[in-house]
């Protein structure tokens, strides 16, 4: 029987936000690097009610450019690929540890 891969909660919330607000992988990576809280995106994404606000994707890109002086990350990694990297590192670390004696 195939083992289902469960997505950790800290990554699942970013996947849900990406779908809900129609953000790209690059914009999600920028928001994560900026340390933004995905639970607060609802207050940031109400540019239709408050016309002086930028739409969420442009807001993230502008904040990223102001902070890092570049328009996008050097290497864009999707959340799904990031999960694979983290799992691969965990498996690698398990293989390197000596067996427990008791």
TORKOL-4160 file (C-alpha; in steps of 0.2 Angstrom, whole numbers, padded with zeros to 4 digits, m for minus):
102
<pt num="1" X="0000" Y="0000" Z="0000"/>
<pt num="2" X="0007" Y="0017" Z="m0005"/>
<pt num="3" X="0011" Y="0029" Z="0009"/>
<pt num="4" X="0002" Y="0046" Z="0008"/>
<pt num="5" X="0014" Y="0060" Z="0010"/>
<pt num="6" X="0007" Y="0072" Z="0023"/>
<pt num="7" X="0011" Y="0091" Z="0020"/>
<pt num="8" X="0018" Y="0099" Z="0036"/>
<pt num="9" X="0006" Y="0113" Z="0043"/>
<pt num="10" X="0019" Y="0126" Z="0041"/>
<pt num="11" X="0020" Y="0123" Z="0022"/>
<pt num="12" X="0001" Y="0119" Z="0020"/>
<pt num="13" X="m0004" Y="0137" Z="0025"/>
<pt num="14" X="0007" Y="0144" Z="0011"/>
<pt num="15" X="0000" Y="0133" Z="m0002"/>
<pt num="16" X="m0018" Y="0138" Z="0004"/>
<pt num="17" X="m0013" Y="0156" Z="0003"/>
<pt num="18" X="m0005" Y="0154" Z="m0014"/>
<pt num="19" X="m0022" Y="0147" Z="m0021"/>
<pt num="20" X="m0033" Y="0159" Z="m0012"/>
<pt num="21" X="m0025" Y="0175" Z="m0017"/>
<pt num="22" X="m0018" Y="0169" Z="m0034"/>
<pt num="23" X="0000" Y="0171" Z="m0030"/>
<pt num="24" X="0015" Y="0164" Z="m0040"/>
<pt num="25" X="0028" Y="0153" Z="m0033"/>
<pt num="26" X="0040" Y="0168" Z="m0034"/>
<pt num="27" X="0028" Y="0179" Z="m0024"/>
<pt num="28" X="0026" Y="0166" Z="m0010"/>
<pt num="29" X="0045" Y="0164" Z="m0009"/>
<pt num="30" X="0047" Y="0183" Z="m0008"/>
<pt num="31" X="0034" Y="0184" Z="0006"/>
<pt num="32" X="0042" Y="0170" Z="0016"/>
<pt num="33" X="0059" Y="0178" Z="0014"/>
<pt num="34" X="0051" Y="0194" Z="0020"/>
<pt num="35" X="0044" Y="0185" Z="0035"/>
<pt num="36" X="0026" Y="0190" Z="0032"/>
<pt num="37" X="0012" Y="0181" Z="0041"/>
<pt num="38" X="0001" Y="0172" Z="0029"/>
<pt num="39" X="m0014" Y="0173" Z="0041"/>
<pt num="40" X="m0013" Y="0192" Z="0039"/>
<pt num="41" X="m0015" Y="0192" Z="0020"/>
<pt num="42" X="m0033" Y="0195" Z="0021"/>
<pt num="43" X="m0030" Y="0213" Z="0028"/>
<pt num="44" X="m0017" Y="0216" Z="0015"/>
<pt num="45" X="m0027" Y="0210" Z="0001"/>
<pt num="46" X="m0042" Y="0222" Z="0002"/>
<pt num="47" X="m0037" Y="0234" Z="m0011"/>
<pt num="48" X="m0055" Y="0235" Z="m0019"/>
<pt num="49" X="m0062" Y="0242" Z="m0002"/>
<pt num="50" X="m0047" Y="0253" Z="0001"/>
<pt num="51" X="m0041" Y="0260" Z="m0016"/>
<pt num="52" X="m0025" Y="0267" Z="m0009"/>
<pt num="53" X="m0018" Y="0250" Z="m0006"/>
<pt num="54" X="m0009" Y="0240" Z="m0019"/>
<pt num="55" X="m0015" Y="0223" Z="m0024"/>
<pt num="56" X="m0006" Y="0210" Z="m0014"/>
<pt num="57" X="0005" Y="0203" Z="m0027"/>
<pt num="58" X="0012" Y="0220" Z="m0031"/>
<pt num="59" X="0013" Y="0224" Z="m0013"/>
<pt num="60" X="0024" Y="0209" Z="m0009"/>
<pt num="61" X="0035" Y="0213" Z="m0025"/>
<pt num="62" X="0037" Y="0231" Z="m0019"/>
<pt num="63" X="0042" Y="0226" Z="m0001"/>
<pt num="64" X="0054" Y="0213" Z="m0008"/>
<pt num="65" X="0063" Y="0226" Z="m0019"/>
<pt num="66" X="0064" Y="0239" Z="m0006"/>
<pt num="67" X="0072" Y="0227" Z="0006"/>
<pt num="68" X="0083" Y="0216" Z="m0005"/>
<pt num="69" X="0086" Y="0229" Z="m0019"/>
<pt num="70" X="0082" Y="0216" Z="m0032"/>
<pt num="71" X="0065" Y="0212" Z="m0041"/>
<pt num="72" X="0065" Y="0193" Z="m0038"/>
<pt num="73" X="0074" Y="0179" Z="m0029"/>
<pt num="74" X="0090" Y="0172" Z="m0038"/>
<pt num="75" X="0083" Y="0154" Z="m0037"/>
<pt num="76" X="0064" Y="0152" Z="m0036"/>
<pt num="77" X="0059" Y="0136" Z="m0027"/>
<pt num="78" X="0040" Y="0131" Z="m0026"/>
<pt num="79" X="0033" Y="0125" Z="m0009"/>
<pt num="80" X="0031" Y="0108" Z="m0015"/>
<pt num="81" X="0050" Y="0107" Z="m0020"/>
<pt num="82" X="0055" Y="0114" Z="m0004"/>
<pt num="83" X="0045" Y="0100" Z="0005"/>
<pt num="84" X="0055" Y="0088" Z="m0005"/>
<pt num="85" X="0071" Y="0096" Z="0000"/>
<pt num="86" X="0067" Y="0096" Z="0018"/>
<pt num="87" X="0062" Y="0078" Z="0018"/>
<pt num="88" X="0078" Y="0073" Z="0008"/>
<pt num="89" X="0089" Y="0082" Z="0021"/>
<pt num="90" X="0080" Y="0073" Z="0035"/>
<pt num="91" X="0082" Y="0056" Z="0027"/>
<pt num="92" X="0100" Y="0060" Z="0024"/>
<pt num="93" X="0103" Y="0065" Z="0042"/>
<pt num="94" X="0095" Y="0049" Z="0048"/>
<pt num="95" X="0106" Y="0038" Z="0037"/>
<pt num="96" X="0122" Y="0047" Z="0044"/>
<pt num="97" X="0117" Y="0045" Z="0062"/>
<pt num="98" X="0125" Y="0030" Z="0071"/>
<pt num="99" X="0112" Y="0016" Z="0077"/>
<pt num="100" X="0106" Y="0018" Z="0094"/>
<pt num="101" X="0112" Y="0004" Z="0106"/>
<pt num="102" X="0098" Y="0004" Z="0118"/>
